[in-house]
Amino acid sequence: VQLQACGGGLVQAGGSLRLSCAPSGRAFSDYAVGWFRQAPGKEREFVSAITWNGEGSYYIEAVKGRFTISRDNGKQMIYLLMDGLKPEDTAVYYCARDRSTHLSGVRFGEYFYDIWGQGTEVTVSS
């Protein structure tokens, strides 16, 4: 299984983008999926994650109220809708699949995610 992330681009501050993440193989719908980002010169950080059934989600404080994570297991897709973008959101965004199935919650550490997408770049101009 591989993940393909797309939807990044250049946007002005206050604008919106929707990132998508799709697996190339099966067994995606049984796993939580997270979004991480890495800004220039910084370490990669957790942004958001959604449970395998879409009933639970979590956001870091910096994006809460602006980003919305969702999934469509029928279409095998994960989305990250980013509204009210700020220059500090500029980063390469990665989706990743948790290594365990059917968890009741989500996990934040990179260690828990075993399959990663290639990243999609988001640039927010001021």
N, C-alpha and C positions, 0 to 999 in steps of 0.2 A: 504494500500500500504506500502510495505517495500522496502528498497534498499539494494542490496548486492554489496559490493565493493570487488574486488579481484585484484591480479596481483602484489602485493608487494613481496619483497624478499630482499636478500642480493646481493649487486652489488659493484664492485670496482668503484672508482672515474673515471669519464669519460664515464661510461657505461650508458645503457638505460634500462628503464622498461616501460611497458604500463599497466596502471591501467584501469580496467573496472568497470562499475557501471550498474547494471540492477535492474529494479523494479520487485517486485513479483506480482504486480497488474496492473491495467490499469491506464489510465489518466496520463501518464508520458510525452507524446509528446507535451502536451500543456503548459509545465512548463519549465522555465529556471532551469538549474542545476549547482550547484557549487561544487568545490573541496576545502576542507579546510585541514589543517594539524596541528598536535600538536607535537612539538618536546619535548624530555624529559626535564621536569622542566620548560616548557614554556606554555603560554596560546595558545589556538587554534587560528589559523590565516587563513584568506581567502587567497586562492592561485589563483584560476581561476574560471571563470563561462562562460556559453554559453547560448544564448537565446533559446527560445523554438523551433525556426525554424532553428537554427544553423547559422543564418546570422550575429550574433554579438558575440563577445567574449571579455574577458578582462583578463589580467594577472598582478600580482604584479611585480614590477620592478625586484625583485630577481630571477624570473624565466623566464622573458620575453626573447624570442629568444631561449630558451632551451626546454620549455614545449609547447605542443600543445593540446588544448582541441577540441574534436569533438563529434558528435553524429550521430547515425543512428536511426531515429525514426521508420523506418520500422522494425528494429530488437529490438527496445526499448533498446538501449545501449548508454552509454556515455563512452568516452575514455579520458584518459589523458596520452599522450605520453611524457615521460620524457627522454630527451637526455642530454648528458653532465652533468651527475649527480655529485653533490659535497657532501662532508661530511655534510655540513650544510643543505642539503635536507633531512637528516635522520629525520623521523617523522612517526607518524601514520596518514594516509591520509583517509579522510572521504568525501564521496559524499553526497550531500543534495539537496532536491528539494525545489524550491521557493514556497511560499504559494499562489502566485497569478498566474493566467494564462495569456498567450499572452502578456507579457510585451515587450516593444520595446527595452529594454536594460536589463542589469543585475544589481544585487544589491550585496553589499559587507558584510553587517552585518549579523551575525548569526540569529538575530531576524527574518529576512525575510524568513528563511528556516525552514520548519515545519516537514519534514521527512528526517531522517538521516540514512545512512548506518552504519554498525558496525565498519568500519575502517579496513584498511589493512596496515601492517607495512612495511616501506621502510627503509633499512639500507644501507648506503653508506660508504664503508671503504676507507681509504686514502692510 
